[in-house]
Amino acid sequence: MGRHSVFVKEKTRKGLWSPEEDEKLYNYITRFGVGCWSSVPKLAGLQRCGKSCRLRWINYLRPDLKRGMFSQEEEDMIITLHKVVGNRSLILVSY
């Protein structure tokens, strides 16, 4: 027996994000903030799913996202914490 979906899914885009889509998502989130991710694509004018928008924001578009090499101070902190804690998961929060 096959599964029948109650909802008719709208056609969503898959694959690489265009600069125009990035701009729409960035403008929407900076203006209205993060809320229910499943409603973001429709409200922002995107043909993506909410999960895709959430991941794009968290991993690429956030203004506080730091990219590039670790500073010497950050590298020293990682090594020190690894000596103390080992391979257990750590959540590093910088203030």
N, C-alpha and C positions, 0 to 999 in steps of 0.2 A: 504494500500500500504506500502510495506517495503522500507527501505532506502537502496540505493546501494552506496557502497563506491567506489570512483574513484581510490583510492590508495589501494594497497594490503599491509596490515600490516605485518611486520615481527613478528615472534613469540618473545614475550618479557617475561622475567621472572617476577614472582610476589613472594611476601613473603619476608622472611628474607634475608638480605644481607650476603654473605660469606666474610670472611676476605680477600680472593683473589680479590673479587669485590671492596671492600673498598680500597685496595691497588692500584688497577688499576685507580679508580676514583681519589684518592688522588694524585697519581703520575702525572696523566694527568693535573689536575687543577693546581698543583704547578709548572708544567713545562710550560704550555701554557696559564694559567689564565682562567678566566671565560669569556665566550663569549656567543654564541647562545646555550642555553641549549638543544635545540632539536637536535643539531648536536653532542653534547658531547658523548652520548652513543656509537655511531658508531665509532667516532674517538678514544675513549678510549678503544674500544674492549669489550663493555658491551652489554648484551641483556636486557637492561632496557629502559624505556621511559625517556625522558628528564626531566619531572616533578619529577620522582622518584630520578634521579641523583641530581637535584637541592635541593630537600628536604633533601636528605642524606647529601649533603655537608653542607647546612646551619645549620641543626639540630644536626649533629654528628661529622663531620670530619674537620670542620674549625679549623685551628691552634689557632685562637684567642678566641675560644669558652671556656668560663669558666664553669666548672662543680663544684658541691659541694655546701657547705653551704655559706651563705652570711657572710661577715666579719661584725664585730660590727659596723664599720664605714658605710658600705653599708646599714645595717639594720636601723641605725639611720637616714640616708638620706631618705630612703623609708618612714619611719614614719613621718619625718618632711614634706616631699613633700605631703604626704597624708593629713596631717593637713591643708596645704596651698591650695591644689588643690582639694582634695576629691577623688571621684571615677572616675573622668574623666581620659581618657587615657593619659598616659605620655610616652614620648619616652626618655629614659635615655641614654645618651651618655657619655662614660667615655673616657678621653683623657690621 
